[in-house]
């Protein structure tokens, strides 16, 4: 059986933010221009029907990657291919709109991502009108009702305003809006982080069910490893704008390679081994405006060598994925670290 081609392929993606002082300060005080390297040479691919998750501490660049892929930001460098077409510098408006119809985004905060002055039926129906998918009013209202049913709401909820709903219900509205253009690909930027734990489980299970029913492909952004374990087929661990490790979910959670991945997983609660010795994630993420030389993780890494402090590692293939670490390459990492599997998110 031939191997499926990736739906999305990202190669060498980079985006810097200009955080320089004002021009007058630079002229009269001799200050230099400063750039925050939010994303710096990130590469991965996602096959149809799969979920690829990006994880990492706050400020590592994962949300910037999400915004680059849906073209809310323009990449400074690198390519983004969707269905084999480079959409990172697409010039044809028709091709760009076709991509925007097929790739939608679910935002983190359901309180900020919905227009409070619009009724729900207008919010959910706007992509349908914008892309010219349906023009008849009654047909459009019927489609909105179907979408609301699909996410666990009632068609009559279309007459209400966003403030009349709870946080979980608002996120369901956001999902219905994302589905209204019949997309193949959803970028989910921490879609449950603003919700209560019990509501998180409901939304995650809804997203899994929709993926099975509609054949959706997800890029899932999160800092919650338990959520990622429940959702992802493959995981990319980001640190300081770069990928530290990429592996399938089972391998990453049972046999992490990179020291940063091990520290993140070791910090998870484990009721079965309460007394076991742990290595906490020490220190803080360095300033991305002035990152350390060599490996960005070396100030916090217990296995750092002189090479780590001077030479930046590149992603290299390992048995079940990719890792960016001199210690792994040189065999200095201790083997045999097996972490217990996480509990599945309850239905």
C-alpha positions, 0 to 999 in steps of 0.5 A, a space after each residue: 500500500 503506497 504511503 500517504 503524502 503529507 497534507 501539510 509540509 513545513 520546511 525551515 520556517 522562521 519568523 522574527 519580531 522587531 522589538 527594537 527601541 524607537 528610531 530616535 533612541 537608536 540614533 541619539 543613544 546608539 542602541 541597536 535594532 533587536 529581533 525576537 527569534 520567535 520561530 527559527 528553522 522549524 520543519 515538520 509534516 502532517 499526514 491526512 487524518 492525523 494530529 500533530 501536536 506542538 508542545 513547550 513552555 510559554 514563549 517557545 514559539 508554538 503559537 507563532 507557528 500556528 499563525 504562520 501556517 494559517 498566514 496570519 503572519 508572513 514567514 521571513 524564511 522557509 516554505 509551507 506546502 499544503 496539498 503539495 502547493 507552496 502557500 507561503 508566498 502565494 500570489 493568486 488570490 483564488 489559490 489563497 482563498 482556496 487554502 483559507 477555505 480548507 484550513 481554519 483555526 480554533 483560537 485559545 480564548 472563546 471569550 475574545 474570539 467571538 464577536 459579541 455584537 453578532 448572533 451565533 447564526 451570523 458568527 457560524 454562517 459568516 465563512 459560508 457567506 464569505 466563501 460563497 458556499 451557500 447564498 440562499 438564506 433558508 439553506 444557509 440557516 439550515 446549514 448553521 443548524 446542522 453545524 450547531 447540532 454537530 458540536 452539541 448545541 441546538 439550532 435554536 441557539 443560533 438566535 442568541 449572543 455569545 454572552 449567553 453561553 458558558 466558556 465550553 459552549 462558546 468554544 463549541 460555537 468556535 468549532 462550528 464556525 471553523 467547520 462551516 467552510 468544510 475544511 480539511 485542516 484545523 489549527 487548534 491553538 490551545 483550544 481548551 486552556 481557558 476552560 475548566 478541567 471537566 469541560 476540557 474533556 468534553 471539548 477534546 472528546 468532541 474534537 476526536 469524534 469530529 476528526 473520526 467523522 469528518 476525516 479532519 487533520 489537526 495541528 494541535 498547540 498545547 502546553 498540557 502534556 496530558 491533553 497532548 497524550 490524549 489527542 496527538 499521533 505525533 508530537 514536536 517539542 519546541 524550545 526557544 523557537 526550534 524543535 528539540 524533538 519530534 516523535 510519535 506520541 507513544 515513543 515520546 511519552 514512553 522513551 523521551 530522547 531529548 533532556 528537555 523532553 525528559 524534564 518536562 515529562 518527569 515533572 508530571 504528577 505520578 500517583 503510582 510512584 510518589 516516592 521516586 526521585 525527580 529531576 525538576 525543570 530547573 531555571 527559566 527559558 532564556 531571553 529569545 532576544 539574546 539567546 545563549 550560544 550553541 544549544 539554547 537548552 545548555 544553561 538548564 541541561 544536566 548533560 551539557 558539554 563544551 560542545 553544547 555551549 558553542 555549537 548549535 545542534 541540528 535535528 538528526 534522525 533516530 530510531 523513531 523520530 528526530 532529536 536535536 541534541 549533542 548528548 544523544 548524538 555522542 551517546 552521553 545520555 543515560 538509557 533505560 528511562 521509561 515513564 509510566 503512560 498517562 491516564 486517558 482523558 475521561 469521556 
